[in-house]
Amino acid sequence: MTIKIYRVTGMTCGGCVRHVDKAIRATPGVSEVAVDLAQGTATVTGTATFEALSARVSEAGYQLVEQA
């Protein structure tokens, strides 16, 4: 399993954090997630691809950005 940190755009409140967290957790291959509003990041543990995560987060109304 890998741990990846992604930038999340569009989050402005705790409700946004819950929506992003729920979207990521619903992605097959995710075993753990931590969404940080202050940093604008999501730390994801598991085997899910960026494409799968990005699609779920996009459906929730936010954007996931792969960090270098």
Secondary structure, 3 states (H helix, E strand, C coil): CEEEEEEEECCCCHHHHHHHHHHHHCCCCEEEEEEECCCCEEEEEECCCHHHHHHHHHHCCCEEEECC
